[in-house]
Amino acid sequence: MKKVRNKKYNANKTTNQFYKAALRDKAVLFVTNGRGARMVNLCNGRQYQPTLETTRIIENLTTKWCILCAVILKDQSHSSYASYYVHYFNETRKQHQISEEADKVHQELLKSCNKTHLVNLGWIAVPHLYEFDEEQANSIFDQAGAWKDPAEWEKQLNLKEE
């Protein structure tokens, strides 16, 4: 019969707890407008470039991620809106392991949207379970400049005028 080991100190568990505490109020934000991935503070909405240490923490963290996938849209009356889908991961994963499922979710979301209204795609990844509020998501994407690019219908209109 094997002896049950009750280690008081488990290095991996302790490191993971430290990582989660460091990212408690933070999320990773990405919008396809060319600014790259950024960090966002979920409490005050402030966006900033991640430090090298934060980047390493995100790469090494194993947790249950929560991703809000967004399709940023603008109609002909210049009303900005977005289509959102929140995906919760049931198993713990590293950051690089969530991208495939996020791509699938984005593809499904794109199918349900009007292609001529398309402005940008984006996502917000949180390293813990998080309840997203649509107003908060709109504010975060607006600060990131997600609606500043022209929609597909605006691009077609500009081509016709030239």
VOGU-571984 format. One record per residue: x, y, z of N, C-alpha, C in turn. Coordinates in Angstrom, 3 decimals. Layout:
<<X,Y,Z>,<X,Y,Z>,<X,Y,Z>> ...
% end
This chain:
<<0.831,-1.164,0.000>,<0.000,0.000,0.000>,<0.890,1.248,0.000>> <<0.551,2.188,-0.914>,<1.349,3.410,-1.009>,<1.028,4.357,0.132>> <<2.048,5.038,0.536>,<1.893,6.018,1.594>,<1.373,7.325,0.988>> <<0.401,7.918,1.606>,<-0.157,9.189,1.144>,<0.797,10.305,1.545>> <<1.146,11.130,0.545>,<2.063,12.235,0.817>,<1.278,13.515,1.002>> <<1.475,14.155,2.088>,<0.858,15.452,2.363>,<1.970,16.492,2.480>> <<2.364,16.992,1.329>,<3.427,17.998,1.341>,<2.864,19.327,1.818>> <<3.560,19.959,2.701>,<3.137,21.266,3.167>,<3.465,22.328,2.124>> <<4.539,22.128,1.412>,<4.957,23.114,0.426>,<5.006,22.466,-0.949>> <<4.186,22.942,-1.837>,<4.186,22.478,-3.214>,<4.545,23.687,-4.077>> <<5.707,23.647,-4.688>,<6.223,24.803,-5.423>,<5.289,25.244,-6.548>> <<4.755,24.297,-7.311>,<3.870,24.658,-8.427>,<2.588,25.322,-7.937>> <<2.012,24.784,-6.882>,<0.779,25.333,-6.342>,<1.011,26.744,-5.789>> <<2.091,26.925,-5.084>,<2.424,28.232,-4.518>,<2.675,29.257,-5.610>> <<3.397,28.862,-6.648>,<3.675,29.770,-7.762>,<2.386,30.164,-8.460>> <<1.506,29.210,-8.692>,<0.231,29.491,-9.339>,<-0.620,30.450,-8.491>> <<-0.606,30.279,-7.171>,<-1.353,31.181,-6.294>,<-0.783,32.599,-6.376>> <<0.521,32.713,-6.456>,<1.158,34.022,-6.606>,<0.750,34.665,-7.930>> <<0.766,33.890,-9.005>,<0.383,34.402,-10.317>,<-1.066,34.901,-10.322>> <<-1.966,34.103,-9.730>,<-3.378,34.494,-9.690>,<-3.579,35.773,-8.884>> <<-2.853,35.910,-7.792>,<-2.959,37.127,-6.976>,<-2.442,38.344,-7.754>> <<-1.381,38.153,-8.520>,<-0.811,39.260,-9.296>,<-1.761,39.724,-10.397>> <<-2.603,38.823,-10.915>,<-3.514,39.153,-12.015>,<-4.975,39.244,-11.569>> <<-5.204,39.429,-10.290>,<-6.556,39.388,-9.737>,<-7.530,40.339,-10.429>> <<-7.160,41.580,-10.664>,<-8.059,42.577,-11.255>,<-7.694,42.895,-12.698>> <<-6.930,42.044,-13.330>,<-6.418,42.358,-14.659>,<-6.894,41.361,-15.712>> <<-6.839,41.813,-16.958>,<-7.221,40.961,-18.081>,<-6.324,41.313,-19.264>> <<-6.264,40.405,-20.228>,<-5.519,40.636,-21.466>,<-6.534,41.067,-22.515>> <<-6.217,42.144,-23.214>,<-7.101,42.706,-24.232>,<-6.404,42.663,-25.580>> <<-7.143,42.271,-26.609>,<-6.598,42.287,-27.968>,<-7.672,42.773,-28.929>> <<-7.312,43.735,-29.768>,<-8.172,44.225,-30.835>,<-7.338,44.201,-32.107>> <<-7.954,43.827,-33.224>,<-7.194,43.646,-34.467>,<-6.863,44.953,-35.183>> <<-6.793,46.065,-34.458>,<-6.460,47.334,-35.088>,<-4.968,47.646,-35.066>> <<-4.141,46.684,-34.732>,<-2.704,46.846,-34.844>,<-1.963,47.287,-33.605>> <<-2.644,47.506,-32.487>,<-1.944,47.937,-31.277>,<-1.373,46.761,-30.491>> <<-1.740,45.559,-30.852>,<-1.243,44.376,-30.156>,<-1.972,44.127,-28.853>> <<-1.520,43.114,-28.132>,<-2.148,42.756,-26.858>,<-1.774,43.783,-25.791>> <<-2.749,44.098,-24.965>,<-2.552,45.054,-23.883>,<-3.177,44.475,-22.619>> <<-2.797,45.036,-21.502>,<-3.406,44.679,-20.227>,<-4.475,45.715,-19.922>> <<-5.511,45.284,-19.228>,<-6.555,46.209,-18.795>,<-6.890,45.909,-17.341>> <<-6.982,46.966,-16.545>,<-7.387,46.829,-15.160>,<-8.911,46.807,-15.149>> <<-9.508,45.741,-14.677>,<-10.962,45.578,-14.707>,<-11.681,46.481,-13.711>> <<-10.983,47.000,-12.726>,<-11.619,47.885,-11.740>,<-11.791,49.301,-12.276>> <<-10.726,49.841,-12.891>,<-10.805,51.233,-13.342>,<-10.750,51.388,-14.862>> <<-10.570,50.295,-15.601>,<-10.568,50.351,-17.060>,<-9.287,50.856,-17.690>> <<-8.262,51.143,-16.907>,<-6.994,51.650,-17.430>,<-6.297,50.588,-18.266>> <<-5.799,50.995,-19.433>,<-5.100,50.072,-20.331>,<-3.628,50.444,-20.402>> <<-2.782,49.416,-20.489>,<-1.337,49.661,-20.514>,<-0.628,48.474,-21.153>> <<0.600,48.717,-21.564>,<1.439,47.646,-22.103>,<1.909,46.776,-20.946>> <<1.867,45.455,-21.094>,<2.330,44.590,-20.002>,<3.851,44.648,-19.869>> <<4.311,44.541,-18.645>,<5.752,44.480,-18.413>,<6.244,43.081,-18.772>> <<7.542,42.909,-18.840>,<8.120,41.604,-19.145>,<7.733,40.590,-18.074>> <<7.725,41.019,-16.825>,<7.360,40.120,-15.719>,<5.895,39.683,-15.829>> <<5.016,40.620,-16.161>,<3.599,40.288,-16.317>,<3.403,39.323,-17.472>> <<4.128,39.537,-18.562>,<4.050,38.643,-19.713>,<4.470,37.227,-19.328>> <<5.532,37.098,-18.561>,<5.984,35.771,-18.109>,<4.950,35.111,-17.207>> <<4.337,35.899,-16.332>,<3.308,35.361,-15.440>,<2.148,34.811,-16.259>> <<1.697,35.574,-17.247>,<0.572,35.145,-18.081>,<0.918,33.877,-18.855>> <<2.129,33.795,-19.372>,<2.551,32.619,-20.139>,<2.619,31.367,-19.277>> <<2.992,31.505,-18.014>,<3.197,30.347,-17.143>,<1.999,29.993,-16.277>> <<1.000,30.848,-16.230>,<-0.160,30.618,-15.373>,<-1.041,29.498,-15.923>> <<-1.380,28.553,-15.070>,<-2.316,27.495,-15.418>,<-3.587,27.749,-14.622>> <<-4.670,28.061,-15.341>,<-5.910,28.420,-14.657>,<-7.110,28.178,-15.561>> <<-8.292,28.371,-15.029>,<-9.527,28.294,-15.816>,<-9.793,29.689,-16.375>> <<-9.578,29.845,-17.653>,<-9.714,31.142,-18.311>,<-11.166,31.427,-18.658>> <<-11.457,32.692,-18.807>,<-12.752,33.174,-19.256>,<-12.467,34.183,-20.373>> <<-13.060,33.975,-21.543>,<-12.785,34.857,-22.680>,<-14.076,35.468,-23.197>> <<-14.053,36.781,-23.381>,<-15.150,37.474,-24.031>,<-14.679,37.754,-25.462>> <<-15.307,37.096,-26.424>,<-14.991,37.322,-27.835>,<-15.952,38.377,-28.355>> <<-15.436,39.301,-29.161>,<-16.264,40.398,-29.646>,<-16.074,40.615,-31.134>> <<-17.180,40.939,-31.798>,<-17.155,41.404,-33.176>,<-17.646,42.847,-33.100>> <<-16.783,43.775,-33.484>,<-17.065,45.200,-33.400>,<-17.703,45.634,-34.718>> <<-18.866,46.278,-34.621>,<-19.650,46.599,-35.814>,<-20.112,48.054,-35.818>> <<-20.420,48.556,-37.029>,<-20.961,49.906,-37.196>,<-21.923,49.883,-38.371>> <<-23.154,50.360,-38.166>,<-24.132,50.328,-39.261>,<-24.111,51.632,-40.070>> <<-24.973,51.714,-41.096>,<-24.969,52.854,-42.006>,<-25.416,54.153,-41.341>> <<-26.087,54.083,-40.215>,<-26.464,55.300,-39.495>,<-25.376,55.705,-38.496>> <<-24.202,55.079,-38.629>,<-23.019,55.321,-37.786>,<-23.249,54.950,-36.324>> <<-24.181,54.058,-36.072>,<-24.387,53.532,-34.723>,<-23.387,52.408,-34.488>> <<-22.627,52.527,-33.425>,<-21.637,51.513,-33.085>,<-22.271,50.474,-32.174>> <<-21.982,49.224,-32.458>,<-22.476,48.152,-31.600>,<-21.516,46.973,-31.699>> <<-21.715,46.002,-30.843>,<-20.838,44.833,-30.831>,<-21.655,43.587,-30.542>> <<-21.156,42.475,-31.028>,<-21.750,41.179,-30.746>,<-20.759,40.430,-29.868>> <<-21.208,39.971,-28.710>,<-20.323,39.338,-27.732>,<-20.707,37.888,-27.483>> <<-19.682,37.117,-27.130>,<-19.907,35.756,-26.636>,<-18.856,35.482,-25.567>> <<-19.302,35.029,-24.405>,<-18.382,34.711,-23.312>,<-18.183,33.205,-23.274>> <<-16.920,32.782,-23.280>,<-16.584,31.360,-23.248>,<-15.808,31.067,-21.967>> <<-16.312,30.113,-21.184>,<-15.641,29.695,-19.948>,<-14.962,28.353,-20.193>> <<-13.718,28.233,-19.785>,<-12.991,26.966,-19.904>,<-13.181,26.172,-18.623>> <<-13.579,24.919,-18.766>,<-13.820,24.066,-17.600>,<-12.541,23.485,-17.018>> <<-11.529,23.313,-17.857>,<-10.262,22.750,-17.389>,<-9.226,23.863,-17.274>> <<-8.238,23.615,-16.419>,<-7.152,24.584,-16.309>,<-6.276,24.486,-17.551>> <<-5.885,25.633,-18.055>,<-5.059,25.694,-19.263>,<-4.076,26.838,-19.153>> <<-3.034,26.735,-19.972>,<-2.106,27.853,-20.107>,<-2.630,28.781,-21.189>> <<-2.088,29.988,-21.219>,<-2.568,31.022,-22.126>,<-2.487,30.601,-23.589>> <<-1.415,29.941,-23.989>,<-1.266,29.563,-25.399>,<-2.245,28.459,-25.821>> <<-2.848,27.763,-24.869>,<-3.773,26.676,-25.177>,<-5.212,27.149,-25.411>> <<-5.509,28.408,-25.136>,<-6.883,28.886,-25.280>,<-7.157,29.510,-26.643>> <<-6.124,29.748,-27.426>,<-6.300,30.479,-28.685>,<-7.120,29.711,-29.723>> <<-6.969,28.395,-29.810>,<-7.721,27.612,-30.800>,<-9.223,27.710,-30.563>> <<-9.644,27.550,-29.312>,<-11.077,27.627,-29.022>,<-11.602,29.044,-29.192>> <<-10.781,30.023,-28.878>,<-11.194,31.419,-29.074>,<-11.396,31.695,-30.561>> <<-10.544,31.130,-31.419>,<-10.705,31.282,-32.865>,<-12.013,30.651,-33.343>> <<-12.340,29.470,-32.830>,<-13.596,28.805,-33.205>,<-14.800,29.652,-32.802>> <<-14.751,30.201,-31.594>,<-15.847,31.032,-31.104>,<-15.997,32.277,-31.974>> <<-14.861,32.887,-32.343>,<-14.900,34.070,-33.209>,<-15.497,33.737,-34.573>> <<-15.143,32.598,-35.133>,<-15.683,32.209,-36.442>,<-17.198,32.034,-36.381>> <<-17.694,31.397,-35.320>,<-19.140,31.218,-35.149>,<-19.834,32.561,-34.958>> <<-19.208,33.443,-34.208>,<-19.770,34.760,-33.961>,<-19.814,35.586,-35.248>> <<-18.778,35.461,-36.058>,<-18.719,36.181,-37.341>,<-19.837,35.750,-38.286>> <<-20.177,34.459,-38.265>,<-21.234,33.941,-39.138>,<-22.582,34.579,-38.823>> <<-22.786,34.955,-37.563>,<-24.078,35.503,-37.155>,<-24.176,37.021,-37.325>> <<-23.105,37.664,-37.800>,<-23.093,39.124,-37.926>,<-23.169,39.569,-39.380>> <<-23.624,40.789,-39.576>,<-23.672,41.392,-40.899>,<-22.242,41.763,-41.310>> <<-21.742,41.142,-42.358>,<-20.345,41.330,-42.781>,<-20.048,42.763,-43.221>> <<-21.046,43.460,-43.761>,<-20.795,44.831,-44.210>,<-20.637,45.798,-43.046>> <<-21.091,45.427,-41.847>,<-20.962,46.282,-40.663>,<-19.661,46.029,-39.905>> <<-18.882,45.053,-40.329>,<-17.676,44.640,-39.605>,<-16.628,45.748,-39.553>> <<-16.145,46.039,-38.352>,<-15.083,47.021,-38.146>,<-13.824,46.326,-37.624>> <<-13.947,45.564,-36.555>,<-12.807,44.905,-35.907>,<-13.255,43.641,-35.195>> <<-12.272,42.873,-34.803>,<-12.474,41.724,-33.924>,<-11.655,41.972,-32.667>> <<-12.080,41.408,-31.561>,<-11.311,41.564,-30.343>,<-11.707,40.543,-29.303>> <<-10.905,40.466,-28.261>,<-11.227,39.593,-27.145>,<-10.620,40.130,-25.867>> <<-11.236,39.740,-24.766>,<-10.721,40.047,-23.434>,<-10.609,38.716,-22.706>> <<-9.404,38.367,-22.287>,<-9.169,37.101,-21.578>,<-8.874,37.395,-20.106>> <<-9.638,36.764,-19.237>,<-9.481,36.948,-17.795>,<-9.029,35.617,-17.198>> <<-7.980,35.621,-16.357>,<-7.453,34.362,-15.815>,<-8.235,33.801,-14.628>> <<-9.527,34.072,-14.568>,<-10.400,33.505,-13.540>,<-11.833,33.692,-14.023>> <<-12.790,33.099,-13.339>,<-14.185,33.280,-13.727>,<-14.574,34.736,-13.515>> <<-15.261,35.297,-14.502>,<-15.605,36.712,-14.432>,<-16.931,36.939,-15.140>> <<-17.798,37.715,-14.532>,<-19.082,38.077,-15.129>,<-18.887,39.381,-15.889>> <<-18.990,39.324,-17.213>,<-18.816,40.519,-18.014>,<-20.102,41.315,-18.077>> <<-19.962,42.607,-18.047>,<-21.061,43.543,-18.178>,<-20.878,44.185,-19.561>> <<-21.930,44.223,-20.363>,<-21.818,44.725,-21.738>,<-21.352,46.184,-21.775>> <<-21.798,46.972,-20.828>,<-21.385,48.371,-20.761>,<-19.879,48.480,-20.495>> <<-19.379,47.657,-19.592>,<-17.954,47.652,-19.276>,<-17.143,47.200,-20.492>> <<-17.615,46.160,-21.186>,<-16.913,45.672,-22.379>,<-16.890,46.747,-23.462>> <<-18.023,47.432,-23.668>,<-18.064,48.515,-24.651>,<-17.061,49.608,-24.313>> <<-16.977,49.958,-23.051>,<-16.050,50.990,-22.600>,<-14.597,50.580,-22.842>> <<-14.268,49.329,-22.528>,<-12.897,48.832,-22.722>,<-12.527,48.841,-24.200>> <<-13.423,48.347,-25.060>,<-13.134,48.321,-26.490>,<-13.103,49.727,-27.082>> <<-13.916,50.634,-26.560>,<-13.906,52.014,-27.035>,<-12.576,52.682,-26.701>> <<-12.067,52.470,-25.478>,<-10.770,53.019,-25.085>,<-9.644,52.453,-25.948>> <<-9.806,51.222,-26.401>,<-8.787,50.581,-27.234>,<-8.872,51.045,-28.696>> <<-9.875,51.854,-29.022>,<-10.012,52.363,-30.386>,<-10.617,51.369,-31.357>> <<-11.417,50.472,-30.868>,<-11.977,49.405,-31.705>,<-12.933,49.924,-32.769>> <<-13.642,51.030,-32.505>,<-14.624,51.550,-33.457>,<-14.054,52.658,-34.355>> <<-12.764,52.962,-34.234>,<-12.178,54.057,-35.024>,<-11.942,53.687,-36.489>> <<-11.764,52.418,-36.765>,<-11.538,51.983,-38.146>,<-12.844,52.043,-38.929>> <<-12.757,52.146,-40.258>,<-13.989,52.159,-41.061>,<-14.597,50.755,-41.170>> <<-15.932,50.722,-41.258>,<-16.636,49.463,-41.475>,<-16.486,49.072,-42.941>> <<-16.841,47.824,-43.262>,<-16.730,47.351,-44.647>,<-17.557,48.213,-45.603>> <<-18.755,48.616,-45.194>,<-19.593,49.438,-46.069>,<-18.966,50.810,-46.299>> <<-18.235,51.349,-45.300>,<-17.549,52.637,-45.471>,<-16.379,52.501,-46.446>> <<-15.686,51.384,-46.379>,<-14.572,51.141,-47.309>,<-15.085,51.058,-48.742>> <<-16.206,50.358,-48.939>,<-16.798,50.229,-50.279>,<-17.290,51.580,-50.787>> <<-17.834,52.399,-49.891>,<-18.308,53.729,-50.265>,<-17.150,54.610,-50.693>> <<-16.029,54.531,-49.982>,<-14.832,55.310,-50.320>,<-14.264,54.890,-51.661>> <<-14.311,53.581,-51.985>,<-13.809,53.101,-53.280>,<-14.661,53.626,-54.425>> <<-15.970,53.696,-54.215>,<-16.884,54.184,-55.264>,<-16.680,55.676,-55.514>> <<-16.358,56.438,-54.452>,<-16.157,57.872,-54.610>,<-14.877,58.199,-55.352>> <<-13.888,57.321,-55.279>,<-12.609,57.553,-55.959>,<-12.745,57.184,-57.383>> 
% end
